[in-house]
Amino acid sequence: MITPYFMVEGAFDQFILERILPEKMVSQTKIITGNGYNIALSKARSLLISSELPVSLIVDSDTTDRSSIEEKKDFMTQSLQQLSTPDHFHVFFAVPEIEVIFFSSREIIEELIGGKVSEQQWELAHYQPKQALLNMLHTNNLQKSFHELLTPSLIEKLGKTDFVQNIIKNCQVAA
């Protein structure tokens, strides 16, 4: 499936995806920011109506509760299926937030912050990854901090995470 549209919730989501997805995929897709879950879903629906091109919706689950995640995914899938066939869109959830990708392994987060992560920080990160990153990096602006922190080595490791590989596998761009 060729996916020319990625719909995301916010500017930081777009910033991260533009850096960790393969260059070819980024150059052949348009990443659109929805400014929140509801607007992202609405824009994805509009794209399915106005374009014959497929759409991938990448959103935060905002929970770690599996049944709540399944409910939310079912709702979004049904909402999009009203307008298009299932092969025309994908829904991806970052559980609970896209920032969790930086906690895919201790190696990734420790390279990012330049030090060790305590058990308490590691535990918090699985439930509140954005807050954990803000605390660990001593910042209130992740995007600004990440301009300097995302090294080629780190980008390569992030690109191999399950979350990113799932997007790549399901949203192949034509050669």
N, C-alpha and C positions, 0 to 999 in steps of 0.2 A: 504494500500500500504506500503510495506517495502521500506525504502529509505536508502540504504547503502552509498550513496554519497551525500554530501552537497558541492556544489561549491560556493565559496564566492570570493569577489573581493580582499580582503587584509588580512594581518596578524591580524589586530585589530578585524576585523569581526570574524575571526576564534577564536581568544582569547575570545571574548564576548560570542559567541555561545557555546563554550566548557564549559562555566561557567553557562549559564542560561538555557540551554536545560536540560531536565531530564537526569540524569546520564546514565540510561539504553539506551536512544536514542544515546547519545554521544559514549558510548562504542560499540554500534552495527553499527555505521556509520563511514565513513571516511570523514573528512572535508578537502577539498582541496582548497588552495589559488590560485586565478587566477592572482593576481597582476594587477588588473584593470578589467573594464567591458568587453572589447573586448576579453581579454585573458580568462576570466572566461567563457564567452559564447563559445569560441572556445574549451576550455577544456571540457565543458559540452557536446558539440557536439561529441567530440572524445570519451568520456566515453559512450555515447549512441551507438556509432558504435562498440566499442571494448568490451562492457560488456552487459550482459543481465539484469544487475541490474539497478533499477531506479535511477534517478538523480534529486536533488532539487537544483535549482539555486537561490541563495539569493543575491540580488544586491541592490545598492542604486538607487533610481529613479533620483537623482541629480536635481530634480525639484519638485515643489508643484503643478504645472499646471496639472490638471486632464487629459486634452486631450493629452498632451505630454506623460504623464505616460501611458495612454491607447495605444498610438502609439508605444511606446517602448515595452510594454508588447506584443502587437500583433506581432511586428517584431521578438521578441525573441521566442514567441510561434511558429510562422511560421517557423523560422529557426530550431527549435528543432523538429517540426512535420515532416520536410523533412526526418528525420532520424529515427523517432520512433513514436509510438502511444501516444496520449495525456495522457493515464493512466500510462505511463512510466516515466513521468517527471512532475515537478511543478516549477513554477516561482513565487518567492516572492519578492516584492519590499519594501524596507525601504524608507519611504517618509519623507524627501528627502535623509536622510542618516541614517545608522544604529544607530548612536548616538542618534537619536530622541527617542529611547526606554527609555532613561534616563529621558525624559521629558513627559512620559506617564501620570504622575501625579505630582503635586507639592510635594506630600509626598515623592516620590522616589527621585527627584532631591534634595530636601532639606535634606533628610537623607544622600545622597551621599556627598553633599558639607558641611554639618554640619551647615547650616544656612538658612536664608530666601532668596527667589529669588525675585528680583524686577520685576515690570511689563515689563520694558525695556528688561531685561534678558530673561524673559519668552517669549516675542514676538520674539526676535532674535532667540531663541532656536527652534522655529517652522520652521524657514527658513534656519538657519545655525546652526544646533545642535552641530556639531563638534567644530566650532569656539566658540560657547557659552560655551561648556564644557572646552575648553582650557582656556578661559578667567576666568571662575568661579573657576577653580582649580589652576590657576596660574602656568600652566605647558606647555611644548611643547611636552610632551610624555605621551599620555593618557594611553597607555598600562602599562607603569611603575607605574603610579599613581594608576591605577586600581588594581594592585596586592594587595595593602594595603586597598583600599577603598571598595571592593566588599565583604561585610559581608554576612553571611548566611541569615540574615533578608532581606537585599537588594536583594540578589539573588532570594529569595522566591518571593518577590514582582515583580521583573522583569519577573520571570517565569509565572506570572499570567496576564501579559499584552496581549492585543489583538494580537499584532504582533507575540509573542512567541506561544500563544495558537493556532493561525492559522497554524503555522508550525507544531506544535504537532498534531493537528487534521488531517491535510492532509498528514502527513508523519509517520503514526503509524509504530512502529517497532514490529515485531512478538514477542509474549510472549515466 
